[in-house]
Amino acid sequence: MKKLSFVLVLSLLIFGLIGFSSFAKTPKDNLIIGMDTSIIVDLDPARSYELVTNLVIEQLYDGLVDFEGGEDAFKTIEPGLAKTWDVSDDGLTWTFHLRKGAKFHSGNEVTAEDVVYSFTRALELDFAPIWMLNQFVPSPDNIEKVDEYTVSITTNTKLPERLMAAIMGVQGIGFVVDKEVVESHATEEDPWAYDWLQRNDAGSGPFELVEWSKNERVVMKAFEGYWEGAPELNKLTMLSMPERTSQKFSLSKGDVDMAWDLLPNQVEDFRGREGFEIIEQPAWDITYLAMNIGQEPFDNVKVRKAIKYAINYEAIIDGIMDGAATPGQSFVPFGMAGYLDKIMYEQDLDKAKELLEEAGYPDGFEAQLLCQPTSPRKEIATQIQQDLRGIGISANIKQVVASQMYETYRAQEHEMIVAGWGVDYADAQSLTMPFAHCRTASDDAAVQQLAWRNMAVNPELTDLVEEANKEMNSEKRLEMFKEIQERVMDWGPFAIMFYPLNQVIIKDNVKNLKLPPNDSYLEFFDVYKTS
């Protein structure tokens, strides 16, 4: 009897705890996110490069132009601090007309002086992400105040509207800071107040920074004076949870409203589960196999095509990636204007063998395949090794740490490599340059990227890239980008396999969350909770 009572009491306690946890609620006006924030180094927009840092800065600051929304976020350009803009006849000077009455968190009005100061500050500080701006705007002399609400920016080459918007609206260096506030914290040793702006905000965004405690939390509150009106949420809290199991457990208990970094198999545990919703979107990340055209037998296009036909893309996506990826073979990813929706290669071993025979390698050959010793790259390399064995190619996998692998890659000393590439800004030019542009005589690191590393020298294709980059007619430009992608898919050294899914899990009382393909652009302005 005593034993039975003990078991009964224990059962009731456990049931009570579970019941209590399942009904735990966070405050209605505070969205609490469990995520790994350890990558945040500081919050100065002139230095911001990492996705999580950009995500925070997106809430605190505004740019001249904006991209908004979820799946179609980057297909239209939205006004930001600039209501309108126009370009000179020669395509070299963009003029921005600021909205009147937009306020910084200090209460100061946003003016042309703030814009000129912000871009000048970013150029002078010269942190790593500045290359995105100074490749087109090399000097503060290119930025001019026309009047209190008008700014002109002159570039060193024609800048089509979409490329202009991608650069002027890029997270961090494209954001406008409050000149008066920042200057008030400047010192002789720190004239741009970098030390102060690492942990404080001087923005005009929909949220104000309340607290950033490294490896603990980021807390923001609604800015009531925001030019679009106050956000729906009163508070936004990001709790640092590097361990994915902690995120999953906290979401299940109800201690957080959103889990940010779960693995695909953890995400699947919530699919169809009452009280939760999975939000997913193909990410702007590209996983690919590359072949060095400067080395035999990869100098033969039929060999390259044979390898592309040998790969079991479905096994990689459904097996290794647990279905958390979208098939794609274009270097311009899904969701970006100019994306070529075309699958050119599916596994066809007979066709692959036929191509190898035509290329003079009926019995295959032996080659080295580089990859990192991390998941899922090493598993993808193993799958490719198995697939190539089916057409007589012996791929010897060599796993090396990233620093060593990329040193070999940049030196053009590899044969085959499994690697990845991310998108720096929201225009296809950011991808045509690395994947399709190659001038071997150039000393410019900007053109010594992926095509160059794989010795994919194609002067005609490079010329087309340069023409497309400067084409001012938007529709014609997008068609040129699609032609470039098709040529690279047919001729080039890349077997692009998939775009991984961005996946977050939310409680079903969280509404209006629109997940873009790049976390940097996620806005919480319209997000709200029903309870």
N, C-alpha and C positions, 0 to 999 in steps of 0.2 A: 504493500500500500504506500509506504513511504517512497519506494523507488518509483512507483507510478506517478505519485504526486510531483516528485522531482522532475520527471520527464515531461509531465503536463505543464508545469510551471515554466520549464526551459523552453518548451515548444511555444507557449504563449509569448514568452519574452522575445524569442526569435521572430515569431509572426508579427509581434508589435513593432520590432525594429524594422523589419522589412516593410511593413505597412507604412510606418512613419517615413522611411526613406523614399518610398515610391511616391509619396504625396508631398515631399519637400518642395518648397517653392523659393525662387529667388524674387527679389522685389520687382514689381511690374515695370517700374521706370528705369531699371538698371539691367542692361544686357551683360551677362557674365560669360566670358569665353575662356575655356581651358586650352592652352596652347604653349608651345615652346618659344619663349621670348628671349632665350639666352643669346641669340645672335645679335641683338640690339647693342650697338657700341655707344652710340649717342644719337640725339634727335635733331642735329643741325641739318636742315634740308640741303645745304651745299655739299655735304659729305655722304648723304644717304645713298646706299646702293642695294642693300639686302631687302628681300621681299617683305619680311616682317616689319622692318624699320619703315619701309615705304608705306606699308599698310597703316601704321600709326600716323605718319606724317600726312597721309591723304586726308585724315579726319581733321587735322589742325590747320592746314594751309590751303590756299587756292592758287591756281595758275591762271594765265590769261585765257586759255581755252581748256576744254574738258572733254572727257569721254565718259559716258554714264551707262548704267544698266548691266544686264547679264549677257546672254548669248550674242545679242546684236550690239553690244556696247561700243564696238570700235568701227562700226559701219557708218556712223554719223558723227560729226564734230559739233559739240555743244558750246555755247558761250560760257565763259567763266568770269573772271574779273573784267574781261573785255566783252562788251556787248556785240560789237561788230569789228571787222577787220577788212582791209583791202590791200592789194599788191600793186606795185608800180608796173608800168608797161614792160620794163626789161626783166621783171620777175625777181629782182634782187632786193627790193625793200618792202617789207610788210609793215603796215601802219595799224596800230591797235587803238580802238576808241573805248576807253574805260567807262564802266557804269558809274554813275554818280551816286554817292551815298553809301557805298560798300564800306564797312567798318572793320578795322582790326579789333582784336580782343581788348586792346587798350582803350578803345573808343575813338582812336584816330581814324580819319578817313583815308582810304586807299587812293593814292594819287600817282601820277606819272613819275614823280621823284622816287617813290618806293620801288617801282618797277625797274627803273634805271639802276638804282642802288643795289637791288637784289641780284640782277644779272651781273653787274660789275663785281659785286662781292664774290659770287660763285667763280667768276673767271680769275679774280685775284687770289682767292684761296687755293685754287688749282688742285682740288681733291680728285680722286680717281674717276668719278663719274663725269667730270667736266668734258671729257672727250666727246660726249654726245652733243654738247653745245658748241665747243670751240672748233669742231670740224667744219662748222658752217658760220659761226660768229667768233672769229679768232681774237677780238679785242674789245674792250669797253668802248672804244671809239666808234664801234658799229652800232651803239645803242644811244638813242637821242630822245630827250624830252622835247616834244613839239609844243605842247601847252599843258595845263594842269591835268587834263584827262586824256592826253594823246601821247603815244610813244611810237617811234619808228625804229625798226631793227633791220639793218642792212646785212645781207649774207654774202659770202664769197662765191656763191654759185646760185643758179636758179633753185628756188625751193617751192615745189608744188604744195598746194594747200594741205593735203593730208600729211606730208612730211613736216611741214611747218608746225602743224598742230601737234604731231607726235613729239617734236623737240620742245616746243614752247610749253607743252602741257605735261612733260615728263616729270614723274615724281622726284622731288628734291630740287635739282638745279633749276627747274622751270617754275618753282613756287616763289611767291612774293612775300617778303618779310617787311615788318614795320620798321622803317628806317630810323625813326625817332627813338623807338624803344631799344633797338639794337645798338645804336650809337651811344646811347646813355650808359651802356655797359662796356664800351670799348676802353682799352687802355693803351698806353704807348707800346707795351710789349704784345698786346693782342688787339690791333686796331679794328679787326672785324668782329670782335666779341665772340669768338668761337667758343672759348671756355664757358661763357654764360649760356650760349644757345644750345650747348650739348644737352642741358637738362631743363631748359625752359622753352616756351614757345612764344613766337612773335608773329602769329599768323592771323588769318581772317576766316579760317574754316569753320564748319558747323559745330565743332567741339573745341574746348579749351583743355590744355593739359593741367591736371591737378597734381599728379604724382607719377614719377617713374622711379621705381626701385629695382635696380638690376637683379635679374633672376628671381624677382618676386612678383611684381605687378606693374601694369600701366593703367592709370585711372584718368578718364576724361569726363568732363561735364558739358552739357549743352550750352552753346553760345546763344543767348537770347537775342542778341543784336545781329544775327546772321542775315545777310542780304536776301536770302531766299526764305527767311523765316526760321524759327527755331526748329531743330530736329525733333522727331517724334519721341526719342528716348531722352531722359534727363541725365542719364549716366551710362558710360561705357567702360567696362572693366575687363582687362586681359590678365588672367592669372597665369603665372609661369608654371607650366607642368611639362617638363621635358619628357617624362615617362608617359608613353602612350596608354599604358594600362591605367595610370592615374586619371587621365582624361576620360577614358571609357567608364571607369568606376564612378567618377564624380558626376558625369552626365547621367548615368543610370540612377544614381541616388537623388539627383535633382539639385546638386550643389552648383552646377554650371548649366547654362542654357545652350551651349554649343561646344563641341569637341572638334578641334582644328586639325590635328595631325595623326589621325588613326590610320592604321595599315588597312589595306583592302579587305583582309579577312575579318578584321574588327568591324569595319563598316558593314559588312554583310550580316553581322549579328544584329544590326538594327533595321535591316530591310524588312518591311512589313510589320515591324514591332509597334504596337499601339503606343501613342504618345510621342513618337519621334518621326523625323523626316530626314531623308538623305538629299542633300543638294549637291549636284555634281555637274561638272563642266570640263570639256577637253582643255587641257592646259597648254600654254604656249611653251612647251618643252618638246624637244625632238630627240629621239633615240635612233641612232643610225649605225650601220656598218660602213666603213670607208676603205677604199682600196687605193694604193699608191700607183698612179698611172705612170710614174717615172721608173717603176720596176717591172721587169718581166715576171709573169705573163699578163700583168694587169694593164699593160699598155695596149692590149688588144680589147676593143670594145665588146667583142663577142664573149670573151672570158668574163668581163664585168657583168654582162647581161645573164650569162649562165649562172653566175653566183646569185644574182637577184631572183632568178626563177627557181633556184634550189632551196631558198629559205622557206621554212614553214611558219608563215606569219601568224596563222591562227594559233598554233601551239604556243608561240611567244605571248600573244595577247591573252588567250583564254587560260593558259596554264601558268606560265611564269608570272604574268601580271594579274592573275586572278580575275580577268575581265575588266580590270580598272584601267582601261586604255581604249582609245579610239583608233581604228585602223587609219593610216595615212601615209602617203609616200611622197608628198610634196614638202619642200623645205619651208614654204609659207604655211603655217599651221591653220587648222580649222578655227573659224571665228575672226580671222583677220581679212580685211578687204584685199582682194586679189588672190585669195586662196583658190587653188586648182583642185576641184573635187574630182579626182581621177585616181583609180587604182590600176596601174599598168602591169604589175607583177603579182601573180599568185603562184604557189608552188606547183611546178610542172617539171618533174625530173626528166621526162623524156625530151622535152624541149631544151632543158639545160644541157643534157648529154649531147644532143645534136649540135648545139652552139659550140660546145667544147671541141667536138670533133672538127667542125668547120674552122675553128681557130687553130687547129693543129695539136690539140691536147686530148686525143681520144682516151688515153689512160689516166687523165687527170695530172696532178702535180702536187708538190708539197710546199706549204707556205706557213709563215708564222702569223698568229692572231693575237694581238695585244688587247688586254682589258684590265680594268681595276679589280682588286680582290674584294669587291663589295657587291651586295645584292641591289638590283637584279642584274647588273652588268655581267657578272661571272656566269650566272645561269643562262643568260642570253647567248654569251659566247659558247657555252657548252652545247646549246641547242643548234647554233649555227655550225659548230664542228660536226655534230651528228648529221645535220642536213647535207653538208658538203661531202661527207663520207659517201653519201648515196650517189654522188656523181663522180667519185674517184679522186676527189681533192682531200688531201690529208692536211688539216689545219691544226698546227701545233700551238696550243694556247699558252701564252706567257702572261701571268698575272703580275702586275707591278703597281706600286702605289701611284696615286694621281700625279704627283710632282715628277716622278721619273717617266711615267707614260707620256705626259704632255711635253716633256723635254725631248723625247724621242720623236714625237709627232711633229713638233715645231721644226725639228732638224730634218724632216722628210726622210727619216731612216726606217720607218715602219713598212710592212707589207700590207697587212690588214689590221683594222682597229675597230673596236666597239666603243662608242663614245656618245656624248650628248651635247646639245646646244640649247641655250635659252634665248628669249627675245629681249632685247634691250629697250626698245621703244616701239610704239604702236604704228609702224609703217613697214611695208614689205621691203623697202630699201634696206632696212636693218638686217635682212636675210639674203637679199640678192647679192650684197657685197661679200659676205663670207662664203656663200655656197656657189656663186657663179662668176665672180669677178677675180681675174688673175692677171697681173702684170709682173712677170718674173724679174724684170729689171728694177722694180720699185723697191725703195728702202722704207716705204711707208708701212708701218705695222698694221694699219687699217686694211690694207689690201693683201697682207701676208697672212690670211686667215685660212679657212678650211679648203677652198679650192687650191690655194697656193701650197698648203701643207701636203696635199695629195697630188701635187704637180699636174693639176688639171688645167693645162694651158690651152685656152680657146679664145684667140683674139676676137673673132667674130662675135662670140657670146659676150665677151667683156665689153665690146663696143655697144652691144644692145643694152647691157646693164646700165652703162653710163648715159645712154639716150633716155632710157626709161626713168632713171632717177631725176632727170631734169624736165621731163615732159609735164607741161602745165595743164593739159587737158586730162581731167581725172579719169574718165572712162577709157580713153586711149591708153593711159598709163597702166591701168589695171589689166588691160588686155595684153600689154607688153610683158607685164610681170607673169601672166599665165603662160605666155609663149616661152619665157625664160625657164620657168619651172618644168615645162614639158621637155624642153631640150636637155635639161640637166637630168631628168628622170630617164631619158632615153640613152644619153651619151655618157653622163657623168660618173664619178667614182662612188656615189652614195647609194646605199640601199636603206632608205628611210623606212622604219618599221611601224611606228605608232606615236600617238600623242597621249601621255598619261592623263588620267582624270584628276582634276581638283575635286576633292570630296570633303564635305563637312557634314556633321550630324547636328541637327538642332532639335530642340523640343518643338512640338507642333503648335505651341502658342506663340512662337516667334514668326512674324509675318513680314513679307515683302523683302526678304533677303535675295538679292540678285548677284549670283556668283559669276564674276568675269573670268576669262581664261588666264588672267594674270592677277595674282593676289594684290599687287601694288595698287590696283585701280578700284578695289572694293570699297564702296561707300556705305556707311551706316545711317546716312541722313534720313532715309525713308523707312528704315526698319523700326518695327514696334512690336510690343507684346500684348496679347489679349488678356492675359491674367498674370 
